[in-house]
Amino acid sequence: MNKQSLVGSLSFHLQRALVVRSEFGLRELMVRLLRRLGLGGRELAAWQKRKMEADAEFDRKFGTDTGGVQNLADEHGIVGENAKHGLAHIASDPLQFRLIMDTLNLPVSEYTFVDLGCGKGRALLLAAQFPFKSIIGVDFVPSFVEAARTNVNIAASQGIRGDIEVVVGDATQFILPSGALLIYLYNPFDSRVVGKVARHLRESHQEDRRPLVVVYANPVHLSEFTSCGWQFMTKGSGWVALTRQS
């Protein structure tokens, strides 16, 4: 790593630390630092082991590279002003995703699936196993978008639909398509950006009163949605579905 990259990485980590301390307090900051040092305890270690096994199984099946945990501090060219509010990329769990879809039981052929903070495209490939009208992934990290596009192409060669659009963009400003939407978030941002996303989606729905469902997995900042008028549709273990009255 050259000097400029090192300075940029240190600056990013400092900004993230200040954000975490401001939102969650010094204790949470220390907990996260210990986790980064591999001192998070048995529960975290067990989760990481299960996560690695699930990631390896999925990627082995399709020949893709969607798993792992990627720190945003190691990425360059992030779009927009929200870089310090993004969280590390963690791929969605296939079993949880299918459970969500089975529970919602939506007429998905009428819906466009939009993953805000799509990372390397795991949720896009999971959505591709359902007959959505169209599938779109959005991420503000260009290297993630390139990785997602590569994974989409690889999966397409294995029989998964390949008409998936992946774009570089800021989730708080992305212009949503018309028609029924399922918006998917796997805890990609801190509370500040989640709040902006919740308001952005609300404004989009006010302008176009089509069916709009938000699936928020690992909903750490759920209050950002409920405080601006989003209502519970259903929920499960580690996820909620929200909507607004038409």
C-alpha positions in Angstrom: 0.0 0.0 0.0 1.5 3.4 -1.0 1.6 6.4 1.3 -1.5 8.0 -0.3 -3.6 4.9 0.0 -2.4 4.4 3.6 -3.4 8.0 4.5 -6.8 7.5 2.8 -7.4 4.3 4.6 -6.5 5.8 8.0 -8.7 8.8 7.3 -11.6 6.5 6.5 -11.2 4.5 9.6 -11.0 7.6 11.8 -14.2 9.0 10.2 -16.0 5.7 10.8 -14.8 5.6 14.4 -16.2 9.1 15.0 -19.5 8.1 13.5 -19.8 4.9 15.6 -18.9 6.7 18.8 -21.4 9.5 18.0 -24.2 7.1 17.3 -23.6 4.2 19.7 -21.2 5.4 22.3 -17.6 4.6 23.3 -18.5 1.0 24.5 -19.8 0.0 21.1 -16.8 1.5 19.4 -14.5 -0.6 21.7 -16.5 -3.7 20.9 -16.1 -3.2 17.2 -12.4 -2.5 17.5 -12.0 -5.8 19.4 -13.9 -7.6 16.7 -11.6 -6.1 14.0 -8.7 -7.5 16.0 -10.3 -11.0 16.1 -11.2 -10.7 19.8 -15.0 -10.8 19.5 -15.6 -13.9 21.5 -17.0 -17.4 20.8 -20.4 -16.3 19.5 -18.8 -14.1 16.8 -16.3 -16.8 15.9 -19.1 -19.4 15.5 -21.1 -17.0 13.4 -18.1 -16.3 11.2 -17.5 -20.0 10.7 -21.1 -20.6 9.7 -21.0 -17.6 7.4 -17.8 -18.8 5.7 -19.3 -22.2 5.1 -22.5 -20.8 3.6 -20.6 -18.4 1.4 -18.3 -21.2 0.2 -21.2 -23.5 -0.6 -23.1 -20.8 -2.6 -20.1 -19.7 -4.6 -19.0 -23.3 -5.2 -22.4 -24.1 -6.7 -22.3 -21.2 -9.2 -18.6 -20.6 -9.6 -19.0 -17.0 -8.3 -17.3 -14.9 -5.7 -20.0 -13.2 -3.7 -19.0 -14.0 -0.2 -16.7 -12.8 2.5 -16.6 -9.5 4.4 -15.2 -6.5 2.6 -14.1 -3.4 4.4 -15.0 -0.1 2.6 -11.7 1.4 3.8 -10.0 -0.9 1.3 -12.0 0.4 -1.6 -11.4 3.4 -3.8 -13.6 5.7 -5.9 -16.7 5.5 -3.7 -19.5 7.6 -5.2 -21.2 10.4 -3.2 -20.7 11.9 0.3 -21.9 8.9 2.3 -18.7 6.7 2.2 -18.0 7.1 6.0 -21.6 6.0 6.7 -21.4 2.8 4.7 -20.8 -0.5 6.5 -18.7 -3.5 5.5 -20.1 -5.6 2.7 -21.6 -8.9 4.0 -23.4 -11.2 1.6 -27.0 -12.2 2.2 -27.8 -15.6 3.6 -29.5 -17.8 1.0 -31.7 -19.6 3.5 -33.0 -16.4 5.0 -33.6 -14.9 1.6 -35.8 -17.8 0.5 -37.7 -17.7 3.8 -38.3 -14.0 3.2 -39.7 -14.6 -0.2 -41.8 -17.5 0.9 -43.3 -15.4 3.7 -44.0 -12.4 1.6 -45.7 -14.5 -1.1 -45.9 -11.6 -3.5 -46.8 -11.8 -7.2 -43.1 -11.2 -8.0 -43.6 -11.2 -11.8 -45.2 -7.8 -11.3 -42.4 -6.4 -9.2 -38.9 -5.0 -9.9 -36.4 -6.1 -7.3 -33.9 -3.3 -6.3 -31.0 -4.1 -4.0 -29.6 -0.9 -2.4 -26.1 -1.6 -1.4 -25.8 -4.7 -3.5 -22.1 -5.4 -2.9 -20.8 -8.2 -5.0 -24.3 -9.3 -6.1 -25.3 -12.2 -3.8 -28.9 -11.0 -3.3 -29.2 -10.2 -7.0 -28.4 -13.9 -7.8 -30.8 -15.1 -5.2 -33.6 -12.8 -6.6 -32.8 -14.2 -10.1 -34.1 -17.5 -8.9 -37.6 -15.9 -8.7 -39.6 -14.6 -11.7 -39.2 -10.9 -10.9 -40.2 -8.5 -13.7 -36.6 -7.0 -13.5 -33.7 -7.0 -11.1 -31.4 -4.0 -10.3 -28.4 -3.7 -8.0 -27.1 -0.3 -6.8 -23.8 0.3 -4.9 -21.6 3.3 -4.4 -18.4 1.2 -4.6 -17.3 0.8 -8.2 -15.2 -2.3 -7.5 -18.2 -4.0 -5.9 -20.3 -3.1 -9.0 -17.7 -4.6 -11.3 -17.5 -7.7 -9.1 -21.3 -8.0 -9.1 -21.4 -7.7 -12.9 -18.8 -10.4 -13.2 -20.8 -12.7 -10.9 -24.0 -12.1 -12.8 -22.3 -13.1 -16.0 -20.8 -16.2 -14.4 -24.1 -17.2 -13.0 -25.8 -16.6 -16.3 -23.5 -19.2 -17.9 -24.8 -21.6 -15.2 -28.4 -21.1 -16.2 -29.4 -18.1 -13.9 -31.0 -15.2 -15.7 -28.5 -12.7 -16.9 -30.7 -9.7 -17.6 -29.7 -8.1 -14.3 -28.7 -4.4 -14.2 -26.0 -3.3 -11.8 -25.1 0.4 -11.5 -22.8 2.6 -9.5 -24.9 5.1 -7.5 -25.9 6.5 -4.2 -28.9 4.8 -2.6 -30.1 8.1 -1.2 -30.4 9.6 -4.7 -31.0 6.6 -7.0 -34.0 7.3 -9.3 -36.4 4.3 -8.8 -38.2 2.8 -11.7 -41.9 3.0 -12.1 -44.2 0.1 -11.3 -44.3 -2.2 -8.3 -41.1 -2.4 -6.3 -39.4 -4.7 -3.8 -36.6 -2.7 -2.2 -34.0 -4.9 -0.5 -31.4 -3.7 2.1 -29.1 -6.0 4.1 -28.0 -3.5 6.8 -25.7 -1.7 4.3 -25.6 1.7 6.0 -25.5 3.5 9.4 -28.5 5.4 10.7 -27.8 8.6 8.9 -27.9 7.1 5.5 -30.8 4.7 6.4 -32.8 7.8 7.4 -32.0 9.4 4.0 -33.0 6.2 2.2 -36.2 5.9 4.1 -37.2 9.5 3.2 -36.1 9.1 -0.4 -38.3 6.0 -0.8 -41.2 7.8 0.9 -40.9 10.7 -1.5 -40.8 8.3 -4.5 -43.9 6.6 -3.2 -45.7 9.9 -2.7 -44.9 10.8 -6.4 -46.0 7.4 -7.7 -48.5 5.5 -5.5 -47.5 2.0 -6.8 -47.0 -1.0 -4.6 -43.7 -0.6 -2.7 -42.3 -3.1 -0.2 -39.1 -2.6 1.7 -37.3 -5.7 3.0 -34.8 -4.7 5.6 -32.6 -7.6 6.8 -30.6 -7.2 10.0 -32.7 -4.0 10.6 -30.4 -2.2 13.1 -31.8 1.2 12.3 -35.5 0.3 11.8 -36.6 3.4 13.7 -35.4 5.5 10.8 -38.2 3.9 8.7 -40.9 3.8 11.3 -40.3 7.4 12.3 -41.1 8.7 8.8 -44.3 6.8 8.2 -43.3 3.3 7.1 -45.5 0.6 8.5 -44.9 -3.1 9.3 -46.2 -5.5 6.7 -44.6 -8.6 8.3 -41.4 -9.7 10.0 -39.3 -12.7 10.7 -36.1 -13.7 12.4 -33.6 -11.0 11.6 -35.7 -9.1 9.0 -38.8 -7.0 8.5 -41.0 -6.0 5.6 -42.4 -2.5 5.5 -44.8 -0.7 3.3 -46.9 2.5 3.0 -50.6 3.0 2.5 -51.5 3.8 -1.1 
